[in-house]
Amino acid sequence: MDSGRLIDLSHVVEDGLITYKGLPAPIICDYLSREASRKVYSEGTEFHIGRIDMVANTGTYLDSPFHRFADGKDLSELPLESLAHLEGIVVPAADRAIRADAFDGLDLSGKAVLVRTGWDRHWKTDQYFEGHPFLTGEAAEYLVQAGAALVGIDSLNIDDTADMSRPVHTTLLGAEIPIVEHMCHLDTLPPQPFRFYAVPVKVKGFGTFPVRAFGLVVE
């Protein structure tokens, strides 16, 4: 039975990837290579065990309240209902500073609100780190009042990185609304109904981790 079409909304994590300037790139290597494993297992049997050393803010990732607040919910405490099978809506945004009026007239209650800026076209280029689109603090407050369940963006940061108070992270995570940053391919999501998923590993004491974000388009 065809239950819908899956659309990948995540960047690939690879060795040496720079997601955010100033943070180290992941190191991806063998812990146990196939060649080395042949000495351990029976003849004709081999396995690979990989190793990755990375900061949590790598690739397409989700922020939980613990990322901003010491007493906020960490990844292990987020209910699956806040991360998976959410009704989704894509909101196109043309301005660099995205204000509350970008969401006027939209039913956002209980939805994953995905802000499409098109900035993902600069991924893995120097331009990606300069002049990126972001939400204003006013927009974040509007999203909380409108009952958004999760907010994502296809940009470097949901906040203006020049504002070190990070009002959008503060407002959304303070309201226990998870954030997904560095998304991609939001332009491939059609206007018809879809469900959104962005589930990180269940890590205690972590506020951020990469996700395989995707949309399930109901056809």
C-alpha positions as CSV (number, residue, x, y, z in Angstrom):
1,M,0.0,0.0,0.0
2,D,1.4,3.4,-1.0
3,S,1.2,5.6,2.1
4,G,3.0,8.6,0.7
5,R,6.2,10.0,-0.7
6,L,9.3,10.7,1.4
7,I,11.4,13.9,0.9
8,D,14.8,14.2,2.4
9,L,15.4,17.6,4.0
10,S,18.9,17.0,5.5
11,H,22.4,17.7,4.5
12,V,25.0,14.9,4.3
13,V,27.5,14.8,7.1
14,E,30.9,13.9,5.9
15,D,34.5,14.1,7.0
16,G,35.8,17.7,7.1
17,L,32.4,19.3,6.8
18,I,32.2,22.9,8.2
19,T,28.7,23.5,9.4
20,Y,29.4,26.7,11.4
21,K,32.6,28.7,11.3
22,G,34.5,28.4,14.6
23,L,33.3,24.9,15.3
24,P,35.4,21.9,14.3
25,A,34.6,19.7,11.4
26,P,33.7,16.0,12.0
27,I,36.4,13.4,11.8
28,I,35.0,10.2,10.3
29,C,37.3,7.2,10.2
30,D,37.5,3.4,10.8
31,Y,37.5,2.0,14.3
32,L,37.6,-1.4,12.8
33,S,38.3,-1.7,9.1
34,R,37.1,-4.5,7.0
35,E,40.6,-5.6,6.4
36,A,41.4,-5.7,10.1
37,S,38.1,-7.5,10.9
38,R,39.1,-10.5,8.7
39,K,41.6,-11.4,11.4
40,V,38.8,-11.6,14.0
41,Y,36.0,-13.4,12.2
42,S,35.8,-16.6,10.2
43,E,37.1,-16.9,6.7
44,G,34.9,-14.9,4.3
45,T,33.3,-12.9,7.0
46,E,34.1,-9.2,7.5
47,F,32.5,-6.2,9.2
48,H,33.1,-2.4,9.4
49,I,32.8,-0.4,12.6
50,G,33.0,3.4,12.0
51,R,34.1,6.1,14.4
52,I,33.1,9.8,14.3
53,D,34.4,12.7,16.4
54,M,32.2,15.7,16.1
55,V,30.5,18.5,17.9
56,A,26.7,18.2,18.3
57,N,26.1,21.2,16.0
58,T,27.0,19.4,12.8
59,G,24.9,19.1,9.6
60,T,21.2,19.4,9.9
61,Y,20.5,19.4,13.6
62,L,17.8,19.9,16.2
63,D,18.0,22.1,19.3
64,S,16.2,21.1,22.5
65,P,15.5,23.5,25.3
66,F,18.7,22.3,27.1
67,H,20.8,23.9,24.4
68,R,19.8,27.3,25.8
69,F,18.6,26.6,29.3
70,A,20.4,24.5,32.0
71,D,17.1,23.3,33.4
72,G,15.5,22.7,30.0
73,K,14.6,19.3,28.5
74,D,17.6,17.6,26.9
75,L,17.4,15.3,23.9
76,S,16.5,12.3,26.0
77,E,13.6,14.0,27.6
78,L,11.9,15.3,24.4
79,P,8.6,13.4,23.7
80,L,8.5,11.7,20.3
81,E,5.2,13.6,19.7
82,S,7.2,16.8,19.5
83,L,9.6,15.5,16.8
84,A,7.7,13.0,14.6
85,H,4.5,12.8,12.6
86,L,3.9,16.5,12.9
87,E,1.6,18.2,10.5
88,G,4.0,20.5,8.5
89,I,3.7,23.8,6.7
90,V,6.3,25.6,4.6
91,V,6.4,29.4,4.8
92,P,8.4,31.1,2.0
93,A,10.4,34.2,3.1
94,A,12.1,36.7,0.9
95,D,13.5,39.1,3.4
96,R,16.7,38.7,5.3
97,A,15.0,39.6,8.6
98,I,11.9,37.6,8.7
99,R,9.2,39.3,10.8
100,A,5.9,38.2,12.2
101,D,3.9,39.3,9.2
102,A,5.5,36.5,7.2
103,F,3.1,34.2,9.1
104,D,0.0,36.3,9.0
105,G,-3.2,34.4,8.2
106,L,-1.6,30.9,8.5
107,D,-2.9,28.2,10.8
108,L,0.3,27.2,12.7
109,S,-1.2,25.5,15.7
110,G,0.4,22.2,16.5
111,K,2.5,22.3,13.3
112,A,6.1,22.1,12.3
113,V,6.7,25.5,10.7
114,L,9.5,25.3,8.1
115,V,10.8,28.6,6.9
116,R,12.0,28.4,3.4
117,T,14.6,31.1,2.5
118,G,16.5,29.3,-0.2
119,W,19.8,29.9,1.6
120,D,20.7,26.2,1.4
121,R,21.8,26.9,-2.2
122,H,25.0,28.3,-0.6
123,W,25.7,25.2,1.5
124,K,29.5,24.4,1.5
125,T,30.4,27.8,0.2
126,D,31.8,30.9,1.9
127,Q,28.6,32.8,1.2
128,Y,26.7,30.4,3.5
129,F,28.3,32.1,6.5
130,E,27.7,35.7,5.5
131,G,24.4,37.6,5.5
132,H,22.1,34.7,6.2
133,P,18.3,35.1,6.7
134,F,17.0,34.8,10.2
135,L,13.8,35.3,12.3
136,T,13.3,38.4,14.4
137,G,12.5,38.2,18.1
138,E,9.0,39.5,17.2
139,A,8.5,36.6,14.8
140,A,9.5,34.1,17.5
141,E,7.0,35.5,19.9
142,Y,4.3,35.3,17.2
143,L,5.1,31.6,16.6
144,V,4.8,30.9,20.3
145,Q,1.4,32.6,20.5
146,A,0.3,30.9,17.3
147,G,1.0,27.5,18.9
148,A,3.8,26.2,16.6
149,A,5.0,22.8,17.7
150,L,8.5,23.0,16.0
151,V,10.3,25.6,13.9
152,G,12.8,24.9,11.2
153,I,14.9,27.0,8.8
154,D,17.1,26.3,5.8
155,S,19.7,28.8,6.9
156,L,22.9,29.1,9.0
157,N,21.0,30.1,12.1
158,I,17.5,30.9,13.1
159,D,18.8,34.0,14.9
160,D,20.8,36.9,13.6
161,T,24.3,35.8,14.5
162,A,25.3,39.4,15.1
163,D,22.8,39.5,18.1
164,M,24.6,37.6,20.9
165,S,21.4,37.5,23.0
166,R,19.9,35.0,20.6
167,P,16.3,36.1,21.1
168,V,14.7,33.5,18.8
169,H,16.4,30.6,20.5
170,T,15.5,32.1,23.9
171,T,11.9,32.5,23.0
172,L,11.2,29.3,21.2
173,L,13.3,27.0,23.4
174,G,11.9,28.7,26.4
175,A,8.4,27.7,25.2
176,E,9.7,24.1,24.6
177,I,9.5,24.5,20.9
178,P,12.4,22.5,19.2
179,I,14.4,24.2,16.5
180,V,15.8,22.6,13.3
181,E,18.6,24.5,11.5
182,H,20.6,23.9,8.3
183,M,17.7,22.3,6.5
184,C,17.6,21.9,2.7
185,H,15.3,21.1,-0.2
186,L,12.3,22.8,1.4
187,D,11.3,23.9,-2.1
188,T,10.6,20.3,-3.0
189,L,7.8,20.1,-0.5
190,P,4.5,20.6,-2.2
191,P,1.6,22.7,-0.9
192,Q,-0.5,19.6,-0.2
193,P,-0.5,18.1,3.3
194,F,2.6,16.5,4.6
195,R,4.0,15.2,7.9
196,F,7.4,16.2,9.3
197,Y,10.0,14.1,11.2
198,A,13.3,15.2,12.8
199,V,14.3,12.7,15.5
200,P,17.8,12.9,17.1
201,V,19.6,10.2,19.1
202,K,18.3,10.0,22.6
203,V,21.3,11.4,24.4
204,K,21.3,12.4,28.1
205,G,22.9,15.8,28.9
206,F,22.9,17.0,25.2
207,G,20.8,19.8,23.8
208,T,21.6,19.4,20.1
209,F,22.3,16.6,17.7
210,P,22.1,15.9,14.0
211,V,18.8,14.6,12.6
212,R,17.7,13.0,9.3
213,A,14.8,15.4,8.8
214,F,12.2,14.4,6.2
215,G,8.7,15.1,5.0
216,L,6.1,12.5,4.3
217,V,3.8,13.8,1.6
218,V,0.3,12.5,1.6
219,E,-0.8,11.8,-1.9
